[in-house]
């Protein structure tokens, strides 16, 4: 039925926000003003690498996917090292990295990119896989289950919440803070790269600005999904629900034929509003 198809399509489109949001969720839970503003650039580079290197060859999917994940992980590693060892604030560090990655992208492509998506990717990501359900939704479920298990059932998850609540206490109870934070940014980077890979499979194209439209929505999805902006509390199910809400708003704005730039202004304002409320709460907590 039409309603079911519309619902599935909303979830399919929300899944890109939700997968980038998975990395943001981990980083924000880790506390200490954790945030990843380099995600937009990493998504874009992941998408362009996928598009240009696979160039229509099915047998290159896995090697290129590994390369994209590695690229995202390396950006995350640099973010984590800068934050923990150079004591740069996450906001400044990841914003700076976003500029570096974007600059490297322009140097690499010189504004020219040519490629093609592999047929298998189109079949799995862009089309309906089984019983009329888009393949993208299965990918989302797999990631959702993995992140939820990591957060709720593993030592990594327990330690992540612990450092989000209070780093000093966590350190005293034997958590290796630097290693934890760096690993969290590495995971966030890899997830952003993976989102770029998936996005190309869905849009069949790549461009120099593909990932940026997902940056604000991914952070807002985490915030409205109930993850505490100061860290120590949150869930991936919340982020996923937030992503669906954001997608519903986006679809509504698109139906009203609002230009992309205006949508960015709306999401930027929404994010500012959330951060103002967070700032107020933080003042009260202290």
C-alpha positions in Angstrom: 0.0 0.0 0.0 1.0 3.6 -0.5 1.3 4.4 3.2 3.6 1.4 3.8 5.8 2.4 0.9 6.0 6.0 2.1 6.9 4.8 5.6 9.6 2.5 4.2 10.9 5.4 2.1 11.1 7.7 5.1 13.1 5.1 7.0 15.3 4.5 4.0 16.2 8.2 3.7 16.5 8.5 7.5 19.0 5.6 7.6 21.8 7.8 6.2 21.3 10.4 9.0 21.0 7.5 11.5 24.2 5.8 10.4 26.3 9.0 10.6 24.3 9.7 13.9 25.6 6.3 15.2 29.2 7.8 15.3 27.9 11.1 16.7 26.1 9.1 19.4 29.3 7.4 20.6 31.3 10.6 20.5 28.7 12.6 22.4 28.2 9.9 25.0 31.9 10.0 25.7 31.4 13.5 27.2 33.8 16.4 27.6 31.9 18.3 24.9 32.6 15.5 22.4 31.3 16.1 18.9 32.4 15.2 15.4 32.2 18.1 12.9 34.4 16.4 10.4 31.7 13.8 9.7 30.3 15.8 6.7 33.8 15.9 5.0 34.4 12.2 5.7 31.0 11.2 4.2 31.8 13.2 1.1 35.3 11.7 0.6 34.0 8.2 1.3 31.4 8.8 -1.3 33.8 10.1 -3.9 36.4 7.3 -3.2 33.6 4.7 -3.7 32.4 6.3 -6.9 35.8 6.8 -8.5 37.6 3.7 -7.4 34.8 1.1 -7.9 34.0 2.6 -11.3 31.2 0.0 -12.0 33.2 -3.1 -11.0 31.5 -5.5 -8.6 34.7 -7.2 -7.6 36.1 -3.9 -6.3 33.3 -3.4 -3.7 35.0 -5.0 -0.7 38.5 -3.6 -1.2 37.1 -0.1 -1.7 34.8 -0.5 1.3 37.8 -1.4 3.4 39.7 1.5 2.0 36.8 3.9 2.8 36.5 2.6 6.4 40.2 2.9 6.8 40.1 6.5 5.5 37.4 7.4 8.0 39.2 5.6 10.8 42.4 7.6 10.1 40.6 10.9 10.2 39.0 9.8 13.5 42.4 8.7 14.8 43.8 12.2 14.1 40.8 13.8 15.8 41.2 11.6 18.9 45.0 12.2 19.1 44.5 15.9 18.8 41.8 16.0 21.4 43.6 13.8 24.0 47.3 14.7 23.5 47.2 18.2 22.2 44.2 19.0 24.4 42.4 20.7 21.5 38.6 21.0 22.2 36.6 18.4 20.1 34.7 21.2 18.5 37.8 23.0 17.2 39.7 19.8 16.4 37.0 18.2 14.3 36.1 21.5 12.6 39.7 21.9 11.7 39.9 18.4 10.4 36.8 19.0 8.3 38.7 21.8 6.6 41.8 19.7 6.1 39.8 16.8 4.6 37.8 19.1 2.4 41.0 20.8 1.1 42.6 17.4 0.4 39.5 16.4 -1.5 39.7 19.4 -3.8 43.4 18.9 -4.4 42.8 15.2 -5.2 39.8 15.6 -7.6 40.6 19.1 -8.9 36.8 19.5 -9.1 36.7 16.6 -11.6 35.3 13.3 -10.6 34.3 10.4 -12.9 33.1 7.0 -11.9 30.2 4.6 -11.7 28.5 2.7 -9.0 28.8 -1.1 -9.0 25.6 -2.9 -10.1 25.5 -5.0 -6.9 25.5 -1.9 -4.7 22.5 -0.5 -6.6 20.7 -3.8 -6.2 21.3 -4.0 -2.5 21.2 -0.4 -1.4 18.9 1.5 -3.8 16.3 -1.2 -4.7 13.9 -3.3 -2.6 15.7 -6.4 -1.4 13.1 -8.8 0.1 9.3 -8.5 0.5 9.5 -5.0 -0.9 11.8 -3.8 1.9 14.7 -1.6 0.8 18.2 -3.2 1.4 19.2 0.0 3.1 16.8 -0.8 6.0 18.5 -4.2 6.6 21.9 -2.4 6.7 20.4 0.1 9.2 19.0 -2.7 11.4 22.4 -4.5 11.4 24.2 -1.3 12.5 21.5 -0.5 15.0 21.8 -3.9 16.6 25.6 -3.8 16.6 25.8 -0.3 18.2 23.1 -1.2 20.8 25.0 -4.4 21.8 28.3 -2.4 22.0 26.7 0.2 24.2 24.7 -2.1 26.5 26.5 -5.4 26.6 30.2 -4.8 26.3 33.0 -3.5 28.5 33.6 -0.7 25.9 30.0 0.4 26.3 30.2 0.5 30.1 33.5 2.4 30.0 32.1 4.8 27.4 29.2 5.8 29.7 31.6 6.0 32.6 33.9 8.5 31.0 30.9 10.4 29.8 29.6 10.8 33.3 32.9 11.7 35.0 36.3 11.2 33.6 38.1 11.6 36.9 36.1 8.9 38.6 36.4 6.6 35.5 40.2 7.1 35.5 40.3 6.1 39.2 38.3 3.0 38.5 41.0 1.9 35.9 39.5 3.1 32.6 42.2 4.1 30.1 40.6 7.4 29.1 42.8 8.4 26.2 42.5 5.0 24.5 38.8 5.0 25.0 38.3 8.5 23.5 40.6 7.8 20.6 38.8 4.5 19.8 35.5 6.3 19.9 36.6 8.9 17.4 38.0 6.2 15.2 34.7 4.4 15.2 32.8 7.6 14.4 35.1 8.3 11.5 34.7 4.8 10.1 30.9 5.0 10.4 30.9 8.4 8.5 33.1 6.8 5.8 30.7 3.9 5.6 27.7 6.3 5.3 29.5 7.9 2.2 29.9 4.4 0.7 26.2 3.7 1.2 25.1 7.1 0.0 26.7 6.6 -3.4 25.0 3.2 -3.7 21.7 5.0 -3.2 22.2 8.3 -5.1 24.2 6.7 -7.9 26.3 9.8 -8.0 28.9 11.7 -5.9 29.6 15.3 -5.6 32.0 17.6 -3.6 29.2 18.6 -1.2 27.3 15.3 -0.8 28.0 14.7 2.9 27.6 18.2 4.4 23.8 18.2 4.3 23.9 15.3 6.8 26.1 16.9 9.4 23.6 19.1 11.3 20.8 16.6 11.0 23.0 13.8 12.4 23.8 15.9 15.5 20.3 17.1 16.0 19.0 13.5 15.7 21.3 12.5 18.6 20.2 15.5 20.7 16.4 15.1 20.2 16.8 11.3 20.5 17.6 11.9 24.2 21.4 11.5 24.3 22.7 14.0 26.8 24.9 16.6 25.0 27.2 16.6 28.1 27.7 12.8 27.7 27.2 9.8 29.9 23.6 9.1 28.8 22.0 8.0 25.5 20.9 5.2 23.3 21.1 4.4 19.6 17.3 3.7 19.4 16.9 7.4 20.5 19.2 8.6 17.7 17.3 6.4 15.1 14.0 7.9 16.3 15.5 11.4 16.0 16.7 10.6 12.5 13.2 9.6 11.5 11.7 12.8 12.9 14.4 14.9 11.1 13.6 13.0 7.8 9.9 13.7 8.3 10.6 17.4 8.7 13.0 17.4 5.7 10.3 15.7 3.5 7.8 18.3 4.7 10.2 21.2 3.8 10.9 19.6 0.4 7.2 19.2 -0.3 6.9 23.0 0.5 9.7 23.4 -2.1 12.0 25.2 0.3 15.5 25.5 -1.2 18.4 23.4 0.3 20.0 26.5 1.7 16.9 27.5 3.7 16.6 23.9 5.0 20.2 24.2 6.2 19.3 27.5 8.0 16.4 25.8 9.7 18.5 22.9 10.9 21.3 25.2 12.0 18.8 27.2 14.0 17.4 24.1 15.5 20.8 22.9 16.5 21.6 26.3 18.1 18.4 26.1 20.0 19.4 22.6 21.3 22.8 23.9 22.3 21.4 26.9 24.1 19.1 24.6 26.2 22.1 22.4 26.8 24.2 25.4 28.0 21.4 26.4 30.4 21.2 22.9 31.8 24.9 22.7 32.1 24.9 26.0 34.1 22.2 24.6 36.4 24.1 21.3 36.9 27.3 23.1 37.9 
